Amino acid sequence: MDVTIVGTGAMARSLGVRFVRGGHSVTVVGRDELDAQILSRDLRALVRGGALVRTGWLADARIRDPIVVLAIPYAGAAAVLDYLRDQLADRVVVDVTNPFRQTTGSSSGAEELAHRLPSGARLVKAFNTIFAANLLTGQAGGQPLDVLIAGDDGEAKAQVAQLARDGGMHPLDVGPLHHARELEGMAKLQLSIQKTHALGARSAWKLIR
């Protein structure tokens, strides 16, 4: 699959590593040209098979990939979606953000972002319960990471699940998009646990069967 990652920070880097190691092509889109170039260069050193890594800039972005990942802070996600809106029709948009400081009322941050998408675009919540440091390695405590996925479109969720699986992780479909509220709550709770027990951002949620 071909994936555009919007962002150049720690989450963008970690997701990029997982995707290219899974054999997928990635386009890095960032606000800062140098940051985007640096991340693209680093990902090219990890590509497998015929995967490609391309670089783009938000100011003149041309979204061509079928999957677009928002690897940016929640506070800036709405503005980015508004800016790219005309290019997101029929795309799968993956929201990895968490509204830690923003109030979203009775809905989730993901549902608020979904309302800003054009007709045909499908939003999937995923990867938001995983720390970037763990994503970089694909595991925590010697166990593959569980990637919790919420969304209203089964095909879109299946594509995100395949990205996770190819990156050495274990996807778990948690149901429709309204469950993104619980996923965002899990992320907030995890931060509190990290602080209380000084776990160094290395803990992870795991479903034991």
SEFI-525233 format. One record per residue: residue in one letter; x, y, z of N, C-alpha, C, CB in turn. Coordinates in Angstrom, 3 decimals. Glycine has a CB too. Layout:
<recs>
REC residu       nX       nY       nZ      caX      caY      caZ       cX       cY       cZ      cbX      cbY      cbZ
REC      A        X        Y        Z        X        Y        Z        X        Y        Z        X        Y        Z
...
</recs>
This chain:
<recs>
REC residu       nX       nY       nZ      caX      caY      caZ       cX       cY       cZ      cbX      cbY      cbZ
REC      M    0.836   -1.199    0.000    0.000    0.000    0.000    0.871    1.249    0.000   -0.946    0.006    1.217
REC      D    0.292    2.335   -0.475    0.970    3.629   -0.489    0.340    4.512    0.579    0.882    4.304   -1.899
REC      V    1.177    5.090    1.437    0.693    5.832    2.593    1.333    7.210    2.644    0.980    5.063    3.886
REC      T    0.522    8.240    2.865    1.040    9.572    3.157    0.993    9.797    4.655    0.235   10.667    2.407
REC      I    2.116   10.188    5.237    2.170   10.536    6.648    2.291   12.044    6.749    3.356    9.821    7.373
REC      V    1.315   12.680    7.370    1.360   14.122    7.588    1.978   14.350    8.968   -0.079   14.775    7.480
REC      G    3.182   14.893    8.985    3.899   15.100   10.229    5.333   14.623   10.115    3.198   14.388   11.370
REC      T    6.196   15.164   10.970    7.615   14.787   10.944    8.162   14.538   12.349    8.438   15.877   10.256
REC      G    7.285   14.463   13.337    7.717   14.269   14.715    7.949   12.803   15.063    6.698   14.852   15.653
REC      A    7.951   12.516   16.362    8.276   11.176   16.837    7.276   10.124   16.350    8.328   11.168   18.349
REC      M    5.978   10.454   16.387    4.987    9.489   15.921    5.110    9.262   14.417    3.573    9.966   16.269
REC      A    5.328   10.321   13.664    5.492   10.179   12.215    6.689    9.289   11.898    5.663   11.560   11.549
REC      R    7.775    9.503   12.600    8.975    8.701   12.379    8.729    7.235   12.707   10.132    9.235   13.217
REC      S    8.133    6.982   13.855    7.917    5.595   14.282    6.956    4.867   13.353    7.382    5.558   15.711
REC      L    5.875    5.530   12.962    4.946    4.915   12.019    5.613    4.677   10.672    3.705    5.789   11.843
REC      G    6.408    5.638   10.228    7.123    5.472    8.971    8.040    4.263    8.987    7.920    6.709    8.663
REC      V    8.729    4.068   10.093    9.611    2.900   10.222    8.821    1.607   10.115   10.368    2.940   11.555
REC      R    7.687    1.530   10.824    6.870    0.322   10.779    6.328    0.074    9.369    5.713    0.426   11.779
REC      F    5.899    1.135    8.700    5.313    0.956    7.370    6.351    0.511    6.346    4.656    2.251    6.908
REC      V    7.495    1.166    6.305    8.486    0.801    5.284    9.081   -0.569    5.570    9.602    1.853    5.214
REC      R    9.228   -0.911    6.840    9.722   -2.255    7.163    8.694   -3.317    6.819   10.088   -2.350    8.643
REC      G    7.440   -2.902    6.721    6.393   -3.817    6.278    6.259   -3.877    4.764    5.078   -3.414    6.880
REC      G    7.122   -3.140    4.056    7.134   -3.193    2.604    6.249   -2.175    1.903    6.737   -4.527    2.179
REC      H    5.776   -1.169    2.644    4.869   -0.180    2.069    5.609    1.105    1.696    3.738    0.133    3.049
REC      S    5.136    1.761    0.656    5.713    3.037    0.235    5.117    4.169    1.059    5.472    3.280   -1.273
REC      V    5.946    5.167    1.351    5.538    6.256    2.239    5.879    7.602    1.604    6.221    6.122    3.623
REC      T    4.960    8.550    1.729    5.220    9.940    1.393    5.161   10.748    2.678    4.202   10.476    0.337
REC      V    6.234   11.433    2.998    6.302   12.257    4.200    5.914   13.682    3.832    7.724   12.212    4.840
REC      V    4.879   14.215    4.478    4.425   15.584    4.236    4.588   16.371    5.534    2.933   15.615    3.736
REC      G    5.385   17.440    5.491    5.619   18.234    6.687    5.503   19.715    6.423    6.970   17.929    7.252
REC      R    5.329   20.475    7.501    5.311   21.939    7.369    6.698   22.472    7.054    4.779   22.593    8.653
REC      D    7.709   21.834    7.618    9.087   22.271    7.441    9.776   21.378    6.410    9.853   22.245    8.791
REC      E   10.297   21.973    5.362   10.894   21.192    4.280   12.093   20.380    4.751   11.311   22.107    3.149
REC      L   12.944   20.983    5.586   14.140   20.276    6.038   13.775   19.083    6.902   15.059   21.216    6.809
REC      D   12.824   19.237    7.813   12.397   18.127    8.660   11.850   16.984    7.820   11.343   18.594    9.665
REC      A   11.062   17.315    6.801   10.502   16.287    5.926   11.600   15.568    5.149    9.492   16.907    4.956
REC      Q   12.586   16.310    4.702   13.698   15.711    3.956   14.517   14.777    4.843   14.603   16.806    3.373
REC      I   14.761   15.190    6.075   15.552   14.370    7.001   14.833   13.061    7.299   15.827   15.138    8.312
REC      L   13.530   13.143    7.610   12.783   11.924    7.909   12.721   11.014    6.689   11.368   12.266    8.386
REC      S   12.491   11.589    5.517   12.452   10.779    4.290   13.779   10.068    4.050   12.107   11.657    3.080
REC      R   14.872   10.780    4.275   16.207   10.184    4.088   16.394    9.006    5.032   17.320   11.237    4.323
REC      D   16.005    9.169    6.283   16.177    8.102    7.265   15.317    6.889    6.919   15.830    8.610    8.666
REC      L   14.113    7.122    6.427   13.231    6.003    6.074   13.723    5.266    4.835   11.807    6.505    5.844
REC      R   14.344    5.980    3.916   14.858    5.323    2.706   15.909    4.274    3.046   15.451    6.361    1.748
REC      A   16.622    4.479    4.131   17.648    3.514    4.535   17.035    2.208    5.035   18.537    4.114    5.620
REC      L   15.717    2.183    5.247   15.055    1.015    5.837   14.113    0.303    4.869   14.284    1.435    7.062
REC      V   13.964    0.819    3.651   12.957    0.263    2.743   13.270   -1.175    2.374   12.857    1.107    1.481
REC      R   12.197   -1.913    2.096   12.314   -3.306    1.686   11.575   -3.504    0.370   11.760   -4.256    2.779
REC      G   12.060   -4.455   -0.406   11.412   -4.746   -1.671   11.411   -3.537   -2.583    9.998   -5.222   -1.441
REC      G   10.279   -3.279   -3.205   10.181   -2.160   -4.138    9.558   -0.920   -3.527    9.390   -2.568   -5.332
REC      A    9.535   -0.841   -2.206    8.925    0.308   -1.540    9.691    1.590   -1.848    8.868    0.081   -0.026
REC      L    8.971    2.702   -1.874    9.558    4.006   -2.143    9.262    4.951   -0.987    9.026    4.584   -3.470
REC      V   10.116    5.946   -0.816    9.874    7.014    0.158    9.966    8.335   -0.582   10.896    6.958    1.356
REC      R    8.894    9.116   -0.508    8.840   10.411   -1.185    8.698   11.517   -0.147    7.666   10.460   -2.203
REC      T    8.968   12.745   -0.565    8.880   13.902    0.325    7.920   14.927   -0.248   10.267   14.533    0.546
REC      G    7.078   15.501    0.616    6.173   16.561    0.201    6.133   17.645    1.266    4.761   16.007   -0.064
REC      W    5.554   18.777    0.932    5.435   19.884    1.874    3.987   20.314    1.939    6.345   21.070    1.471
REC      L    3.545   20.600    3.141    2.134   20.883    3.350    1.654   22.051    2.500    1.875   21.169    4.808
REC      A    2.499   23.048    2.310    2.095   24.248    1.582    1.680   23.950    0.141    3.223   25.254    1.589
REC      D    2.271   22.911   -0.464    1.898   22.574   -1.846    1.658   21.074   -1.991    2.996   23.031   -2.832
REC      A    1.075   20.492   -0.947    0.867   19.040   -0.932   -0.068   18.596   -2.044    0.311   18.599    0.415
REC      R    0.267   17.461   -2.661   -0.579   16.815   -3.644   -0.795   15.383   -3.161    0.059   16.860   -5.087
REC      I   -1.911   15.149   -2.509   -2.171   13.840   -1.918   -2.587   12.851   -2.999   -3.259   13.938   -0.831
REC      R   -1.787   11.837   -3.214   -2.087   10.815   -4.220   -2.280    9.434   -3.602   -0.976   10.760   -5.253
REC      D   -1.780    9.229   -2.405   -1.853    7.912   -1.774   -3.253    7.662   -1.212   -0.799    7.790   -0.655
REC      P   -3.710    6.415   -1.229   -5.068    6.107   -0.756   -5.229    6.188    0.761   -5.458    4.733   -1.214
REC      I   -4.122    6.125    1.489   -4.180    6.200    2.950   -3.393    7.407    3.418   -3.632    4.904    3.602
REC      V   -4.007    8.220    4.276   -3.372    9.418    4.818   -3.393    9.328    6.340   -4.092   10.718    4.322
REC      V   -2.219    9.421    6.960   -2.102    9.299    8.411   -1.827   10.663    9.023   -0.988    8.303    8.792
REC      L   -2.662   11.074    9.973   -2.460   12.340   10.685   -1.582   12.093   11.894   -3.814   12.971   11.113
REC      A   -0.285   12.269   11.723    0.677   12.066   12.809    1.132   13.419   13.337    1.894   11.228   12.328
REC      I    0.171   14.206   13.772    0.415   15.561   14.266   -0.384   15.744   15.544    0.030   16.644   13.199
REC      P   -0.107   16.790   16.335   -0.916   17.029   17.537   -2.375   17.306   17.184   -0.343   18.204   18.338
REC      Y   -3.266   16.891   18.076   -4.691   17.084   17.825   -5.031   18.551   17.617   -5.510   16.524   18.974
REC      A   -4.348   19.428   18.330   -4.654   20.857   18.247   -4.529   21.406   16.830   -3.742   21.631   19.169
REC      G   -3.684   20.795   16.009   -3.498   21.283   14.644   -4.178   20.436   13.593   -2.052   21.362   14.336
REC      A   -4.831   19.349   13.997   -5.376   18.407   13.025   -6.536   18.985   12.223   -5.825   17.156   13.726
REC      A   -7.427   19.727   12.884   -8.582   20.278   12.171   -8.137   21.226   11.066   -9.518   21.006   13.144
REC      A   -7.168   22.086   11.360   -6.693   23.045   10.362   -6.061   22.319    9.172   -5.679   24.020   10.992
REC      V   -5.322   21.253    9.441   -4.697   20.492    8.361   -5.760   19.814    7.492   -3.726   19.441    8.936
REC      L   -6.776   19.238    8.135   -7.847   18.605    7.361   -8.588   19.630    6.515   -8.829   17.885    8.293
REC      D   -8.824   20.800    7.065   -9.489   21.847    6.286   -8.641   22.248    5.081   -9.773   23.076    7.169
REC      Y   -7.337   22.328    5.279   -6.427   22.733    4.210   -6.373   21.678    3.095   -5.021   22.975    4.778
REC      L   -6.393   20.402    3.490   -6.266   19.309    2.524   -7.611   18.756    2.066   -5.446   18.196    3.121
REC      R   -8.682   19.324    2.535  -10.010   18.727    2.376  -10.318   18.304    0.947  -11.056   19.694    2.839
REC      D  -10.052   19.145   -0.003  -10.393   18.848   -1.391   -9.611   17.660   -1.953  -10.145   20.067   -2.246
REC      Q   -8.538   17.276   -1.276   -7.711   16.166   -1.752   -7.993   14.855   -1.017   -6.249   16.520   -1.606
REC      L   -8.915   14.872   -0.068   -9.126   13.706    0.792  -10.342   12.871    0.423   -9.258   14.150    2.203
REC      A  -11.072   13.261   -0.606  -12.221   12.462   -1.019  -11.782   11.053   -1.381  -12.941   13.118   -2.205
REC      D  -12.507   10.073   -0.877  -12.242    8.647   -1.144  -10.956    8.137   -0.500  -12.172    8.413   -2.633
REC      R  -10.340    8.931    0.354   -9.145    8.468    1.056   -9.530    7.832    2.404   -8.154    9.646    1.272
REC      V   -8.663    6.960    2.876   -8.756    6.476    4.254   -7.865    7.385    5.096   -8.323    4.949    4.378
REC      V   -8.445    8.080    6.057   -7.701    8.993    6.915   -7.543    8.341    8.284   -8.418   10.378    7.030
REC      V   -6.306    8.140    8.701   -6.011    7.481    9.974   -5.666    8.536   11.009   -4.850    6.457    9.824
REC      D   -6.471    8.588   12.054   -6.284    9.568   13.127   -5.542    8.907   14.282   -7.652   10.143   13.608
REC      V   -4.315    9.364   14.549   -3.532    8.821   15.661   -3.449    9.825   16.814   -2.116    8.442   15.186
REC      T   -4.234   10.909   16.725   -4.117   11.994   17.685   -4.872   11.704   18.980   -4.624   13.278   17.072
REC      N   -4.563   12.495   20.004   -5.265   12.443   21.286   -5.537   13.868   21.771   -4.438   11.646   22.342
REC      P   -6.815   14.203   22.047   -7.149   15.553   22.528   -6.913   15.677   24.026   -8.610   15.895   22.200
REC      F   -5.649   15.666   24.428   -5.329   15.662   25.852   -5.796   16.925   26.563   -3.845   15.497   26.042
REC      R   -5.681   18.061   25.912   -6.017   19.322   26.556   -7.283   19.956   26.004   -4.881   20.278   26.415
REC      Q   -7.800   19.417   24.915   -8.975   19.997   24.293  -10.230   19.278   24.779   -8.867   19.926   22.760
REC      T  -11.331   20.004   24.863  -12.614   19.423   25.233  -13.405   19.122   23.966  -13.409   20.374   26.171
REC      T  -13.900   17.891   23.851  -14.631   17.489   22.648  -16.096   17.202   22.939  -13.985   16.266   22.028
REC      G  -16.591   17.584   24.123  -17.993   17.371   24.452  -18.316   15.901   24.617  -18.876   17.972   23.389
REC      S  -19.442   15.477   24.074  -19.890   14.095   24.252  -19.313   13.150   23.208  -21.396   14.033   24.206
REC      S  -18.644   13.686   22.195  -18.056   12.837   21.165  -16.550   12.747   21.366  -18.382   13.377   19.757
REC      S  -15.920   11.967   20.531  -14.463   11.834   20.587  -13.803   12.855   19.686  -14.028   10.419   20.189
REC      G  -12.507   13.044   19.877  -11.760   13.901   18.971  -11.815   13.368   17.555  -10.316   14.031   19.428
REC      A  -11.768   12.041   17.424  -11.815   11.431   16.092  -13.128   11.738   15.387  -11.620    9.919   16.191
REC      E  -14.242   11.679   16.113  -15.536   11.978   15.503  -15.629   13.442   15.086  -16.669   11.638   16.472
REC      E  -15.040   14.319   15.894  -15.020   15.734   15.522  -14.239   15.938   14.227  -14.407   16.582   16.652
REC      L  -13.122   15.243   14.092  -12.329   15.363   12.869  -13.057   14.744   11.677  -10.961   14.696   13.054
REC      A  -13.777   13.651   11.911  -14.493   12.988   10.817  -15.519   13.913   10.180  -15.182   11.723   11.323
REC      H  -16.103   14.805   10.969  -17.095   15.740   10.436  -16.490   16.730    9.445  -17.752   16.497   11.571
REC      R  -15.176   16.864    9.457  -14.512   17.835    8.581  -14.086   17.206    7.252  -13.292   18.430    9.286
REC      L  -14.300   15.916    7.092  -13.858   15.225    5.883  -14.878   15.361    4.761  -13.603   13.750    6.179
REC      P  -14.419   15.329    3.519  -15.344   15.387    2.388  -16.071   14.066    2.194  -14.599   15.760    1.113
REC      S  -17.092   14.086    1.387  -17.852   12.874    1.096  -16.940   11.798    0.507  -19.010   13.183    0.128
REC      G  -17.104   10.593    0.980  -16.314    9.473    0.477  -15.090    9.161    1.293  -15.904    9.741   -0.905
REC      A  -14.599   10.129    2.073  -13.441    9.874    2.933  -13.884    9.061    4.158  -12.769   11.218    3.374
REC      R  -13.022    8.194    4.627  -13.359    7.328    5.762  -12.292    7.470    6.831  -13.495    5.843    5.318
REC      L  -12.717    7.819    8.033  -11.763    8.025    9.120  -11.666    6.780    9.997  -12.167    9.241    9.966
REC      V  -10.442    6.419   10.320  -10.169    5.287   11.194   -9.292    5.767   12.344   -9.484    4.121   10.414
REC      K   -9.668    5.407   13.554   -8.849    5.715   14.731   -7.924    4.536   14.996   -9.739    6.021   15.984
REC      A   -6.629    4.802   15.098   -5.669    3.718   15.344   -4.339    4.290   15.824   -5.458    2.872   14.066
REC      F   -3.554    3.471   16.486   -2.193    3.784   16.930   -2.129    4.818   18.060   -1.393    4.283   15.762
REC      N   -3.256    5.386   18.480   -3.205    6.460   19.471   -2.916    5.969   20.883   -4.498    7.211   19.466
REC      T   -3.045    4.672   21.124   -2.780    4.130   22.461   -1.361    3.578   22.585   -3.788    3.035   22.792
REC      I   -0.511    3.879   21.607    0.865    3.351   21.603    1.853    4.506   21.652    1.126    2.469   20.344
REC      F    2.828    4.423   22.546    3.863    5.444   22.621    4.800    5.325   21.422    4.653    5.324   23.940
REC      A    5.312    6.459   20.968    6.187    6.479   19.797    7.413    5.594   19.982    6.623    7.898   19.498
REC      A    7.959    5.571   21.200    9.156    4.759   21.451    8.889    3.277   21.227    9.658    4.982   22.873
REC      N    7.690    2.824   21.582    7.342    1.427   21.349    7.058    1.161   19.873    6.132    1.038   22.192
REC      L    6.402    2.112   19.216    6.139    1.951   17.788    7.433    1.807   16.989    5.335    3.136   17.266
REC      L    8.453    2.477   17.444    9.721    2.431   16.729   10.260    1.010   16.646   10.741    3.337   17.404
REC      T   10.031    0.226   17.692   10.509   -1.155   17.727    9.424   -2.166   17.407   11.090   -1.460   19.076
REC      G    8.158   -1.742   17.513    7.050   -2.645   17.219    6.688   -3.581   18.351    7.373   -3.444   16.026
REC      Q    7.310   -3.380   19.516    7.028   -4.283   20.630    7.215   -3.560   21.953    7.932   -5.525   20.568
REC      A    6.704   -4.177   23.013    6.905   -3.684   24.372    7.012   -4.887   25.302    5.741   -2.728   24.813
REC      G    8.034   -4.906   26.120    8.232   -6.034   27.020    8.394   -7.354   26.309    7.097   -6.127   27.963
REC      G    8.945   -7.307   25.092    9.144   -8.535   24.329    7.894   -9.055   23.635    9.668   -9.588   25.225
REC      Q    6.790   -8.297   23.701    5.537   -8.720   23.080    5.188   -7.800   21.909    4.392   -8.729   24.118
REC      P    4.618   -8.345   20.832    4.158   -7.488   19.732    3.096   -6.518   20.234    3.599   -8.340   18.566
REC      L    3.086   -5.322   19.690    2.115   -4.318   20.105    0.718   -4.654   19.597    2.535   -2.941   19.606
REC      D   -0.282   -4.401   20.428   -1.671   -4.452   19.987   -2.048   -3.084   19.439   -2.623   -4.875   21.151
REC      V   -2.572   -3.052   18.229   -3.036   -1.811   17.613   -4.564   -1.821   17.641   -2.491   -1.656   16.139
REC      L   -5.157   -0.988   18.478   -6.611   -0.935   18.628   -7.185   -0.025   17.544   -7.013   -0.429   20.051
REC      I   -8.164   -0.537   16.796   -8.672    0.132   15.608  -10.178    0.323   15.719   -8.322   -0.666   14.343
REC      A  -10.628    1.567   15.559  -12.057    1.873   15.566  -12.432    2.596   14.279  -12.434    2.730   16.801
REC      G  -13.593    2.258   13.742  -14.041    2.911   12.520  -15.370    2.353   12.064  -13.007    2.756   11.421
REC      D  -16.032    3.071   11.167  -17.349    2.661   10.686  -17.308    1.963    9.329  -18.249    3.859   10.601
REC      D  -16.131    1.870    8.734  -15.993    1.245    7.419  -15.076    0.035    7.528  -15.443    2.256    6.377
REC      G  -15.634   -1.148    7.278  -14.864   -2.378    7.448  -13.666   -2.484    6.535  -15.738   -3.547    7.227
REC      E  -13.814   -2.055    5.278  -12.697   -2.132    4.339  -11.558   -1.214    4.769  -13.161   -1.768    2.924
REC      A  -11.897   -0.006    5.230  -10.876    0.935    5.684  -10.130    0.374    6.883  -11.505    2.291    6.036
REC      K  -10.867   -0.216    7.816  -10.212   -0.801    8.996   -9.318   -1.970    8.599  -11.263   -1.267   10.023
REC      A   -9.746   -2.740    7.607   -8.933   -3.872    7.157   -7.603   -3.405    6.577   -9.696   -4.693    6.116
REC      Q   -7.627   -2.288    5.858   -6.384   -1.755    5.302   -5.425   -1.304    6.408   -6.685   -0.585    4.360
REC      V   -5.973   -0.636    7.424   -5.133   -0.204    8.538   -4.614   -1.412    9.305   -5.914    0.733    9.477
REC      A   -5.456   -2.418    9.463   -5.031   -3.645   10.139   -3.881   -4.307    9.393   -6.207   -4.621   10.269
REC      Q   -3.931   -4.278    8.058   -2.850   -4.874    7.269   -1.552   -4.107    7.455   -3.226   -4.912    5.788
REC      L   -1.622   -2.788    7.527   -0.423   -1.988    7.801    0.189   -2.392    9.129   -0.757   -0.486    7.806
REC      A   -0.653   -2.546   10.141   -0.160   -2.940   11.463    0.458   -4.331   11.423   -1.294   -2.899   12.494
REC      R   -0.231   -5.253   10.773    0.238   -6.643   10.714    1.569   -6.732    9.965   -0.819   -7.544   10.032
REC      D    1.681   -6.034    8.852    2.915   -6.064    8.072    4.072   -5.432    8.837    2.716   -5.347    6.740
REC      G    3.748   -4.519    9.760    4.771   -3.881   10.575    5.135   -4.664   11.822    4.321   -2.524   10.966
REC      G    4.653   -5.901   11.914    5.019   -6.767   13.030    4.160   -6.591   14.268    6.430   -6.532   13.389
REC      M    2.987   -5.957   14.112    2.112   -5.711   15.251    0.813   -6.507   15.110    1.809   -4.206   15.383
REC      H   -0.004   -6.478   16.160   -1.238   -7.256   16.169   -2.439   -6.322   16.178   -1.281   -8.203   17.385
REC      P   -3.198   -6.248   15.063   -4.359   -5.361   15.015   -5.560   -5.953   15.747   -4.732   -5.065   13.570
REC      L   -6.314   -5.090   16.426   -7.540   -5.495   17.111   -8.658   -4.519   16.732   -7.332   -5.535   18.666
REC      D   -9.685   -5.017   16.069  -10.840   -4.206   15.712  -11.707   -4.053   16.959  -11.648   -4.848   14.529
REC      V  -11.890   -2.815   17.425  -12.681   -2.588   18.644  -14.092   -2.112   18.329  -11.988   -1.568   19.540
REC      G  -14.449   -2.049   17.042  -15.802   -1.675   16.704  -15.914   -0.338   16.006  -16.621   -1.658   17.918
REC      P  -17.108    0.276   16.058  -17.368    1.519   15.322  -16.597    2.706   15.864  -18.835    1.832   15.349
REC      L  -16.651    3.809   15.118  -15.846    4.975   15.436  -16.194    5.587   16.787  -16.004    6.006   14.361
REC      H  -17.423    5.408   17.271  -17.761    6.029   18.549  -16.929    5.464   19.700  -19.241    5.840   18.843
REC      H  -16.291    4.308   19.483  -15.394    3.763   20.501  -14.051    4.495   20.548  -15.160    2.285   20.245
REC      A  -13.837    5.410   19.605  -12.615    6.226   19.664  -12.556    7.020   20.964  -12.544    7.184   18.457
REC      R  -13.716    7.343   21.524  -13.733    8.070   22.801  -13.050    7.254   23.900  -15.184    8.405   23.215
REC      E  -13.332    5.945   23.924  -12.679    5.076   24.894  -11.181    4.947   24.616  -13.333    3.701   24.887
REC      L  -10.827    4.863   23.339   -9.408    4.755   22.990   -8.647    6.002   23.424   -9.239    4.534   21.478
REC      E   -9.252    7.161   23.232   -8.605    8.400   23.667   -8.522    8.464   25.188   -9.364    9.622   23.129
REC      G   -9.538    7.913   25.871   -9.482    7.834   27.330   -8.380    6.906   27.802  -10.813    7.370   27.884
REC      M   -8.166    5.807   27.080   -7.082    4.883   27.426   -5.731    5.568   27.322   -7.113    3.649   26.520
REC      A   -5.576    6.398   26.305   -4.309    7.113   26.129   -4.066    8.079   27.285   -4.301    7.876   24.792
REC      K   -5.123    8.773   27.728   -4.986    9.684   28.856   -4.630    8.928   30.131   -6.274   10.477   29.056
REC      L   -5.298    7.810   30.349   -5.014    6.996   31.534   -3.586    6.471   31.495   -6.007    5.824   31.636
REC      Q   -3.138    6.078   30.325   -1.784    5.548   30.196   -0.742    6.592   30.562   -1.543    5.050   28.781
REC      L   -0.975    7.840   30.164   -0.051    8.909   30.540    0.004    9.078   32.051   -0.462   10.227   29.880
REC      S   -1.148    8.977   32.698   -1.191    9.096   34.155   -0.439    7.951   34.818   -2.640    9.127   34.647
REC      I   -0.620    6.745   34.301    0.088    5.583   34.839    1.589    5.741   34.662   -0.392    4.294   34.159
REC      Q    1.987    6.229   33.488    3.409    6.454   33.222    4.020    7.392   34.262    3.605    7.030   31.811
REC      K    3.310    8.484   34.526    3.824    9.480   35.462    3.884    8.929   36.877    2.961   10.735   35.429
REC      T    2.839    8.226   37.290    2.763    7.703   38.651    3.832    6.665   38.921    1.401    7.108   38.906
REC      H    4.091    5.808   37.950    5.001    4.679   38.158    6.344    4.839   37.445    4.343    3.411   37.694
REC      A    6.586    6.010   36.851    7.874    6.303   36.203    8.292    5.179   35.246    8.966    6.516   37.267
REC      L    7.425    4.873   34.302    7.671    3.751   33.393    8.458    4.130   32.147    6.371    3.146   32.983
REC      G    8.747    5.415   31.965    9.606    5.820   30.860    9.026    5.610   29.481   10.868    5.100   30.946
REC      A    7.704    5.762   29.343    7.037    5.640   28.037    7.306    4.314   27.351    7.472    6.759   27.132
REC      R    7.422    3.249   28.136    7.683    1.930   27.560    6.553    0.939   27.823    8.976    1.376   28.109
REC      S    5.484    1.376   28.495    4.370    0.483   28.763    3.453    0.426   27.543    3.588    0.941   30.014
REC      A    2.572   -0.573   27.523    1.633   -0.710   26.410    0.419   -1.498   26.866    2.304   -1.398   25.197
REC      W   -0.733   -1.221   26.245   -1.925   -2.000   26.501   -1.844   -3.327   25.742   -3.188   -1.212   26.098
REC      K   -2.218   -4.406   26.418   -2.152   -5.727   25.792   -3.370   -6.549   26.173   -0.862   -6.462   26.201
REC      L   -4.068   -7.084   25.183   -5.180   -7.984   25.432   -4.629   -9.393   25.583   -6.235   -7.912   24.291
REC      I   -4.823   -9.967   26.756   -4.342  -11.325   27.029   -5.495  -12.290   26.800   -3.779  -11.455   28.490
REC      R   -5.259  -13.293   25.977   -6.306  -14.262   25.628   -6.138  -15.545   26.426   -6.281  -14.572   24.120
</recs>
